[in-house]
Amino acid sequence: MGELNQFDELAKRRKHLSDPERLISLLRGKSVLTEAEQIQLEELENFETALKSAVQVPLPEKLDEKILLNSRIKKRSLVKNHMKEFMAMAASFALLSFVVLRFLVFTPSSALANDALTHLYHDIEHLNENQIDANTRLNESMHSLGINQTIKVKALRYASNCHVGKIPGVHLIMEVNSMVYTVLFLPDVKSAKEESFQDEHYHGKIIPVRQGSIIVMGMSKFPLTPAIKEITQDFS
């Protein structure tokens, strides 16, 4: 019986707590309250006050402006991230284009052209040579290669035997109009036609002549025509 009374009491309290305003109104309407009713009224009023305080949380000042600002910041951050991704992709594409273009433009078109440029860089210190007896050395080198013709090159500054790859030849340095050129004479190479080539710093041309082939090379800013005209006259 005691347990039943406790159950009824709990059910009654749950009902009151589910609608505290109604019970408070009833209790306040009584002219005289018992001690138990007075305690119950105070509990209900405290409960109602706590409940209202919990649901009536004041909004932060300028909440709408802060929400709008936060939204704009997120959008800008998103756009910025997309721009970073786009710029990274653009940079990768530009680098790839540069590598491909460099390969297409600056790769010599033949093994002989590649060997000629390699030889130029390997013996690049000869560009500063200025032999007094350069023409004598030129003819000695020519004779050693089986060319008995005596040649005199007016613009010649240096001459010596060399190998371009595995091909024997003569390495010449010429100065035409204050521009210095490297010339390689290869008697064993019979080129069928002229061939132009270049890299980042130098350009050149392979020219067939009666005794073999001549390769004329100079800095990219130097025109090849003056040197070609000078040397082909001497080797014609």
VOBA-1610 file (N, C-alpha, C; in pm, whole numbers, padded with zeros to 5 digits, always signed):
BEGIN
Met+00083-00120+00000Met+00000+00000+00000Met+00086+00125+00000Gly+00197+00118+00080Gly+00288+00233+00085Gly+00352+00260-00050Glu+00389+00152-00121Glu+00450+00167-00253Glu+00352+00230-00351Leu+00222+00193-00339Leu+00119+00248-00427Leu+00103+00397-00404Asn+00107+00437-00274Asn+00096+00580-00242Asn+00214+00658-00299Gln+00335+00595-00291Gln+00454+00661-00346Gln+00441+00677-00497Phe+00386+00573-00562Phe+00367+00578-00707Phe+00270+00689-00745Asp+00159+00699-00668Asp+00060+00803-00694Asp+00121+00941-00675Glu+00205+00953-00574Glu+00269+01082-00546Glu+00362+01123-00660Leu+00440+01026-00713Leu+00531+01054-00825Leu+00454+01093-00950Ala+00344+01020-00975Ala+00262+01051-01092Ala+00203+01190-01081Lys+00162+01225-00959Lys+00104+01356-00935Lys+00207+01467-00959Arg+00332+01443-00913Arg+00438+01544-00929Arg+00476+01560-01077Arg+00480+01447-01151Arg+00509+01456-01294Arg+00402+01538-01366Lys+00275+01517-01328Lys+00165+01591-01390Lys+00178+01740-01362His+00214+01771-01237His+00228+01912-01200His+00344+01977-01274Leu+00456+01901-01286Leu+00574+01956-01354Leu+00553+01972-01503Ser+00461+01889-01559Ser+00434+01900-01702Ser+00355+02026-01735Asp+00281+02080-01638Asp+00205+02204-01660Asp+00214+02288-01533Pro+00333+02342-01501Pro+00351+02413-01374Pro+00268+02541-01365Glu+00246+02608-01477Glu+00172+02734-01472Glu+00029+02713-01422Arg-00034+02604-01466Arg-00172+02576-01424Arg-00180+02552-01274Leu-00084+02473-01223Leu-00086+02444-01079Leu-00054+02567-00997Ile+00041+02648-01046Ile+00075+02772-00975Ile-00047+02862-00967Ser-00120+02870-01078Ser-00241+02954-01081Ser-00344+02905-00980Leu-00358+02770-00969Leu-00454+02714-00874Leu-00414+02744-00730Leu-00283+02726-00703Leu-00235+02748-00567Leu-00245+02895-00527Arg-00214+02983-00622Arg-00222+03126-00592Arg-00367+03172-00574Gly-00459+03095-00633Gly-00601+03131-00620Gly-00662+03098-00484Lys-00592+03014-00408Lys-00642+02979-00274Lys-00615+03093-00177Ser-00712+03114-00090Ser-00694+03220+00010Ser-00599+03178+00120Val-00602+03049+00153Val-00515+02998+00260Val-00445+02873+00207Leu-00310+02868+00224Leu-00232+02752+00180Leu-00178+02677+00299Thr-00183+02547+00287Thr-00121+02466+00391Thr+00030+02479+00377Glu+00100+02430+00476Glu+00247+02437+00472Glu+00301+02358+00353Ala+00242+02242+00325Ala+00287+02159+00213Ala+00260+02229+00080Glu+00141+02296+00071Glu+00107+02366-00052Glu+00199+02487-00073Gln+00234+02554+00038Gln+00325+02669+00028Gln+00462+02626-00025Ile+00510+02512+00028Ile+00640+02457-00018Ile+00631+02419-00166Gln+00516+02356-00201Gln+00497+02314-00340Gln+00494+02434-00434Leu+00426+02542-00391Leu+00419+02663-00473Leu+00557+02723-00496Glu+00637+02728-00390Glu+00772+02783-00403Glu+00858+02698-00499Glu+00843+02564-00486Glu+00918+02475-00575Glu+00878+02497-00721Leu+00745+02509-00743Leu+00698+02529-00880Leu+00743+02664-00936Glu+00738+02767-00853Glu+00782+02899-00899Glu+00932+02899-00932Asn+01010+02834-00846Asn+01155+02824-00873Asn+01182+02745-01001Phe+01104+02636-01018Phe+01120+02553-01138Phe+01085+02632-01264Glu+00974+02708-01256Glu+00930+02786-01372Glu+01032+02895-01406Thr+01087+02958-01301Thr+01188+03063-01323Thr+01313+03005-01390Ala+01358+02889-01340Ala+01476+02824-01398Ala+01451+02782-01543Leu+01327+02733-01568Leu+01293+02690-01703Leu+01292+02807-01801Lys+01235+02920-01758Lys+01231+03038-01844Lys+01371+03093-01868Ser+01455+03088-01764Ser+01592+03137-01779Ser+01670+03052-01879Ala+01637+02921-01878Ala+01709+02830-01968Ala+01673+02853-02113Val+01546+02885-02139Val+01503+02901-02278Val+01516+03043-02328Gln+01523+03138-02236Gln+01533+03278-02277Gln+01677+03326-02267Val+01765+03262-02349Val+01907+03301-02353Val+01919+03425-02440Pro+01978+03533-02391Pro+01989+03656-02471Pro+02084+03636-02590Leu+02047+03689-02705Leu+02130+03678-02825Leu+02250+03772-02815Pro+02365+03730-02866Pro+02482+03818-02865Pro+02454+03946-02943Glu+02523+04051-02906Glu+02505+04180-02972Glu+02548+04172-03118Lys+02466+04227-03207Lys+02493+04231-03351Lys+02518+04091-03408Leu+02435+03996-03363Leu+02453+03858-03407Leu+02436+03844-03558Asp+02336+03916-03614Asp+02311+03905-03758Asp+02431+03954-03839Glu+02496+04064-03792Glu+02613+04116-03863Glu+02729+04018-03855Lys+02743+03956-03736Lys+02852+03860-03719Lys+02832+03737-03806Ile+02707+03691-03816Ile+02678+03575-03901Ile+02708+03608-04048Leu+02667+03728-04091Leu+02692+03770-04228Leu+02841+03783-04256Leu+02915+03841-04160Leu+03060+03856-04177Leu+03129+03721-04184Asn+03087+03629-04097Asn+03145+03495-04097Asn+03120+03424-04229Ser+03000+03444-04284Ser+02966+03384-04413Ser+03056+03439-04523Arg+03080+03571-04520Arg+03166+03633-04622Arg+03310+03584-04610Ile+03357+03570-04485Ile+03494+03522-04463Ile+03511+03381-04518Lys+03410+03296-04492Lys+03416+03158-04542Lys+03417+03155-04694Lys+03334+03243-04755Lys+03330+03248-04901Lys+03464+03294-04958Arg+03522+03398-04895Arg+03652+03447-04941Arg+03759+03341-04926Ser+03755+03270-04813Ser+03852+03163-04790Ser+03839+03054-04894Leu+03713+03022-04929Leu+03688+02919-05030Leu+03740+02964-05166Val+03713+03092-05201Val+03761+03146-05329Val+03913+03149-05331Lys+03973+03188-05217Lys+04119+03195-05207Lys+04181+03058-05227Asn+04120+02955-05165Asn+04171+02819-05181Asn+04160+02773-05326His+04047+02807-05391His+04030+02772-05532His+04134+02843-05619Met+04163+02970-05584Met+04263+03045-05660Met+04401+02983-05645Lys+04433+02938-05522Lys+04562+02872-05499Lys+04574+02746-05584Glu+04465+02668-05587Glu+04465+02546-05667Glu+04481+02579-05815Phe+04409+02684-05859Phe+04416+02724-05999Phe+04557+02772-06035Met+04618+02854-05947Met+04752+02905-05973Met+04854+02792-05975Ala+04836+02694-05886Ala+04928+02580-05885Ala+04917+02501-06015Met+04793+02482-06063Met+04773+02411-06189Met+04832+02491-06305Ala+04812+02624-06302Ala+04864+02709-06409Ala+05017+02706-06411Ala+05078+02709-06291Ala+05224+02704-06282Ala+05278+02571-06335Ser+05209+02462-06301Ser+05251+02330-06350Ser+05240+02323-06502Phe+05131+02379-06555Phe+05112+02378-06700Phe+05219+02462-06769Ala+05252+02579-06709Ala+05354+02666-06767Ala+05490+02598-06768Leu+05522+02528-06656Leu+05650+02457-06649Leu+05657+02346-06752Leu+05547+02271-06765Leu+05543+02164-06864Leu+05558+02220-07005Ser+05490+02332-07032Ser+05499+02395-07165Ser+05642+02439-07193Phe+05708+02496-07089Phe+05846+02542-07106Phe+05939+02425-07139Val+05921+02315-07065Val+06007+02198-07088Val+05987+02142-07228Val+05859+02131-07269Val+05829+02078-07403Val+05883+02172-07510Leu+05860+02304-07491Leu+05908+02401-07589Leu+06060+02400-07598Arg+06124+02393-07481Arg+06270+02390-07480Arg+06322+02266-07554Phe+06254+02154-07532Phe+06296+02031-07599Phe+06279+02043-07750Leu+06165+02102-07792Leu+06137+02112-07935Leu+06227+02214-08004Val+06253+02328-07934Val+06327+02436-07997Val+06477+02419-07984Phe+06524+02374-07867Phe+06667+02377-07839Phe+06736+02242-07851Thr+06663+02138-07891Thr+06728+02010-07911Thr+06785+02002-08052Pro+06917+01984-08068Pro+06975+01974-08202Pro+06907+01866-08284Ser+06895+01892-08414Ser+06816+01803-08499Ser+06893+01679-08543Ser+07024+01671-08518Ser+07100+01553-08559Ser+07210+01525-08457Ala+07263+01403-08465Ala+07372+01365-08374Ala+07496+01451-08400Leu+07522+01484-08526Leu+07639+01566-08559Leu+07626+01706-08497Ala+07507+01765-08505Ala+07486+01897-08445Ala+07505+01891-08294Asn+07454+01786-08232Asn+07470+01769-08087Asn+07617+01753-08050Asp+07690+01673-08129Asp+07834+01655-08103Asp+07910+01785-08122Ala+07869+01866-08219Ala+07936+01994-08244Ala+07918+02089-08126Leu+07796+02098-08073Leu+07772+02184-07957Leu+07847+02133-07834Thr+07849+02002-07816Thr+07922+01943-07703Thr+08071+01978-07713His+08125+01969-07835His+08266+02001-07856His+08293+02149-07828Leu+08202+02236-07871Leu+08218+02380-07846Leu+08227+02409-07697Tyr+08134+02352-07619Tyr+08134+02377-07475Tyr+08257+02316-07408His+08300+02200-07456His+08416+02134-07395His+08543+02215-07416Asp+08556+02277-07533Asp+08677+02355-07565Asp+08648+02504-07573Ile+08555+02550-07490Ile+08511+02690-07501Ile+08621+02790-07465Glu+08724+02744-07391Glu+08833+02836-07355Glu+08910+02883-07478His+08900+02809-07590His+08972+02848-07712His+08915+02975-07774Leu+08796+03016-07731Leu+08738+03139-07785Leu+08826+03261-07755Asn+08909+03251-07653Asn+08997+03363-07617Asn+09137+03350-07678Glu+09159+03242-07755Glu+09292+03221-07816Glu+09317+03322-07928Asn+09446+03357-07944Asn+09484+03447-08053Asn+09628+03412-08095Gln+09640+03305-08172Gln+09772+03257-08215Gln+09829+03346-08327Ile+09956+03374-08316Ile+10022+03453-08421Ile+10034+03370-08549Asp+10063+03241-08534Asp+10083+03153-08649Asp+09962+03063-08673Ala+09842+03117-08655Ala+09720+03037-08665Ala+09706+02971-08803Asn+09738+03044-08911Asn+09724+02987-09045Asn+09824+02875-09070Thr+09944+02888-09014Thr+10043+02780-09026Thr+09991+02654-08959Arg+09936+02670-08841Arg+09881+02555-08768Arg+09760+02496-08841Leu+09682+02582-08904Leu+09568+02534-08981Leu+09614+02441-09092Asn+09712+02482-09167Asn+09759+02400-09280Asn+09829+02273-09233Glu+09899+02280-09119Glu+09959+02159-09063Glu+09850+02059-09025Ser+09743+02109-08965Ser+09631+02021-08927Ser+09564+01965-09051Met+09547+02048-09154Met+09484+02002-09278Met+09568+01892-09343His+09700+01912-09347His+09789+01813-09408His+09785+01681-09330Ser+09773+01691-09196Ser+09768+01568-09116Ser+09641+01488-09144Leu+09540+01554-09199Leu+09414+01487-09233Leu+09408+01448-09381Gly+09519+01467-09451Gly+09524+01428-09592Gly+09480+01535-09688Ile+09463+01659-09642Ile+09425+01770-09729Ile+09553+01849-09761Asn+09600+01840-09885Asn+09727+01903-09922Asn+09711+02046-09970Gln+09588+02093-09977Gln+09564+02231-10021Gln+09609+02330-09913Thr+09679+02434-09954Thr+09721+02538-09860Thr+09614+02646-09854Ile+09572+02677-09732Ile+09461+02772-09712Ile+09508+02884-09621Lys+09464+03005-09651Lys+09491+03118-09563Lys+09358+03187-09531Val+09325+03186-09402Val+09199+03246-09356Val+09232+03379-09289Lys+09185+03488-09347Lys+09219+03622-09298Lys+09171+03646-09155Ala+09053+03596-09122Ala+08994+03625-08990Ala+09032+03521-08885Leu+09129+03431-08915Leu+09161+03321-08826Leu+09240+03367-08704Arg+09201+03316-08584Arg+09273+03346-08459Arg+09332+03222-08394Tyr+09278+03104-08429Tyr+09324+02981-08362Tyr+09293+02862-08452Ala+09382+02760-08450Ala+09359+02637-08525Ala+09432+02522-08458Ser+09366+02406-08451Ser+09430+02286-08396Ser+09348+02164-08437Asn+09413+02047-08432Asn+09342+01923-08459Asn+09241+01895-08347Cys+09134+01825-08380Cys+09033+01793-08280Cys+08955+01670-08325His+08865+01625-08238His+08769+01520-08272His+08630+01568-08231Val+08538+01564-08323Val+08398+01597-08294Val+08325+01465-08280Gly+08298+01428-08155Gly+08255+01290-08131Gly+08374+01201-08160Lys+08361+01114-08258Lys+08473+01028-08300Lys+08527+01069-08436Ile+08481+01182-08487Ile+08519+01226-08622Ile+08638+01320-08613Pro+08749+01291-08682Pro+08865+01381-08680Pro+08836+01508-08760Gly+08894+01619-08713Gly+08872+01745-08783Gly+08968+01852-08736Val+08938+01975-08774Val+09019+02090-08735Val+08928+02190-08664His+08974+02236-08548His+08900+02334-08468His+08957+02472-08498Leu+08872+02564-08547Leu+08915+02699-08580Leu+08835+02802-08500Ile+08902+02913-08466Ile+08834+03028-08406Ile+08854+03146-08501Met+08742+03208-08540Met+08747+03322-08631Met+08685+03445-08565Glu+08733+03562-08606Glu+08673+03687-08560Glu+08633+03768-08683Val+08502+03790-08695Val+08449+03865-08808Val+08363+03979-08754Asn+08399+04101-08792Asn+08325+04220-08744Asn+08315+04223-08592Ser+08428+04191-08526Ser+08439+04191-08379Ser+08352+04084-08313Met+08304+03988-08390Met+08226+03876-08336Met+08306+03748-08353Val+08313+03668-08246Val+08396+03548-08245Val+08311+03425-08276Tyr+08361+03341-08366Tyr+08289+03221-08409Tyr+08379+03098-08394Thr+08315+02985-08367Thr+08383+02856-08368Thr+08351+02786-08500Val+08455+02737-08567Val+08437+02668-08695Val+08504+02531-08685Leu+08431+02428-08725Leu+08484+02292-08726Leu+08488+02243-08870Phe+08606+02204-08914Phe+08621+02148-09049Phe+08634+01996-09036Leu+08542+01923-09103Leu+08538+01776-09095Leu+08548+01718-09236Pro+08667+01679-09278Pro+08684+01629-09416Pro+08614+01495-09441Asp+08589+01417-09336Asp+08528+01285-09355Asp+08375+01289-09357Val+08317+01407-09334Val+08171+01418-09332Val+08124+01481-09462Lys+08048+01405-09539Lys+07995+01454-09666Lys+07846+01483-09648Ser+07813+01604-09609Ser+07673+01641-09587Ser+07603+01663-09721Ala+07481+01613-09729Ala+07405+01629-09853Ala+07343+01768-09863Lys+07313+01829-09748Lys+07251+01962-09749Lys+07286+02036-09620Glu+07257+02164-09619Glu+07283+02246-09500Glu+07184+02210-09390Glu+07230+02228-09265Glu+07144+02199-09150Glu+07169+02304-09042Ser+07063+02369-08997Ser+07073+02468-08889Ser+07034+02404-08756Phe+07091+02453-08646Phe+07060+02401-08513Phe+07087+02510-08410Gln+07042+02489-08286Gln+07064+02587-08180Gln+07035+02525-08043Asp+07087+02591-07939Asp+07047+02563-07801Asp+07018+02697-07735Glu+07023+02702-07601Glu+06986+02827-07533Glu+07083+02942-07560His+07209+02910-07590His+07313+03014-07598His+07376+03028-07737Tyr+07384+02919-07811Tyr+07454+02920-07939Tyr+07364+02868-08051His+07394+02912-08171His+07330+02854-08289His+07439+02825-08392Gly+07406+02739-08485Gly+07507+02700-08582Gly+07447+02646-08710Lys+07536+02617-08805Lys+07492+02562-08933Lys+07599+02466-08986Ile+07552+02351-09034Ile+07640+02254-09101Ile+07633+02282-09251Ile+07750+02303-09313Ile+07754+02343-09454Ile+07843+02247-09533Pro+07791+02184-09637Pro+07876+02097-09720Pro+07971+02181-09806Val+08099+02140-09812Val+08199+02205-09898Val+08268+02095-09979Arg+08355+02137-10071Arg+08418+02042-10162Arg+08501+01938-10087Gln+08571+01980-09980Gln+08660+01887-09908Gln+08588+01809-09798Gly+08462+01836-09771Gly+08391+01769-09661Gly+08277+01854-09610Ser+08280+01888-09481Ser+08176+01973-09422Ser+08239+02072-09325Ile+08175+02188-09315Ile+08215+02290-09219Ile+08097+02318-09128Ile+08125+02331-08999Ile+08021+02367-08901Ile+08059+02502-08843Val+07973+02601-08861Val+07996+02736-08809Val+07901+02759-08693Met+07956+02802-08577Met+07874+02826-08457Met+07911+02959-08394Gly+07811+03028-08344Gly+07832+03155-08274Gly+07723+03177-08172Met+07741+03278-08088Met+07637+03310-07990Met+07507+03344-08063Ser+07396+03319-07996Ser+07265+03336-08060Ser+07245+03477-08114Lys+07306+03577-08050Lys+07288+03716-08095Lys+07379+03751-08213Phe+07473+03661-08247Phe+07563+03688-08359Phe+07505+03628-08487Pro+07495+03704-08595Pro+07452+03646-08723Pro+07560+03553-08778Leu+07518+03443-08835Leu+07615+03346-08887Leu+07663+03381-09028Thr+07585+03458-09100Thr+07615+03485-09241Thr+07755+03541-09265Pro+07803+03642-09188Pro+07937+03695-09216Pro+08047+03590-09203Ala+08039+03506-09099Ala+08141+03403-09080Ala+08130+03296-09188Ile+08008+03258-09224Ile+07989+03156-09328Ile+08045+03205-09462Lys+08018+03330-09493Lys+08068+03387-09619Lys+08221+03387-09621Glu+08282+03424-09509Glu+08427+03431-09500Glu+08491+03293-09514Ile+08441+03195-09438Ile+08506+03064-09433Ile+08480+02983-09559Thr+08361+02994-09617Thr+08332+02916-09738Thr+08413+02965-09857Gln+08447+03093-09858Gln+08534+03145-09965Gln+08672+03080-09957Asp+08722+03061-09834Asp+08855+03004-09816Asp+08858+02854-09841Phe+08744+02785-09818Phe+08741+02640-09834Phe+08674+02597-09964Ser+08643+02691-10052Ser+08576+02655-10177Ser+08677+02599-10278
//
